[in-house]
Amino acid sequence: MWEERFAQEGYLFGTEPVPFLLKHDAFFQAGQSVLSIAEGEGRNGVHLAKKGLNVTGVEFAPSAVAKAEKLARGNNVTPRFIQSDLFDWDWPKDAFDITLGLFFQFVGPAERDILWSKMRDATRPDGLIMIHGYTPKQLEFGTGGPPLAQNMYTSADFEGDFIGYDVLVCEEYDAEQRSGSAHVGMSALIDFIARKPV
């Protein structure tokens, strides 16, 4: 499904970064290593690379990876984009200063827990895990995201999976989204940022 969507002309989610990255810009510093999972067409990885971060983006759809590489060339940056299924990829351990997951809500709770575990493992001690997506209230807005409430997050979903982490941000809120043709309009969102214990 995702390959079919990304194979269409243009950038489905646009070329500007997710507003989450701008809202939390202070957490991103030049020289940091970042893993961005389900990177899509590269808008977020390219944005961070332009800020001087060392970006690795993993994406399943070949068409999305091709668009991401084109976007990077157009912006004179060199993030590393990897085409792989997240469940097949050989995730490194304790490797990244920041592990980033933005709108990767294509899985239900069981598979989500697996990905969150892999994100925790890939983040170095004292590094950050950042997750951003929709809450179940998004079904009322219908402006993007999966049609399944169980694929979305609430603050409570993070409590059991990040015991011992220093939670810096955990906020549910409504905000306008303008991301290409796929995410447009008022949306029910959640931001989660936590520091991995040393």
Secondary structure, DSSP 8 states (H G I E B T S, - for coil): -HHHHHTSSS-TT-SS--HHHHHTGGG--TT-EEEEES-TTSHHHHHHHHTT-EEEEEES-HHHHHHHHHHHHHTT---EEEE--TTTS---SS-EEEEEEES--SS-HHHHHHHHHHHHHHEEEEEEEEEEEE-TTHHHH-SSS-S-GGGS--HHHHHTTTTTSEEEEEEEEEEEEEETTTEEEEEEEEEEEEE---
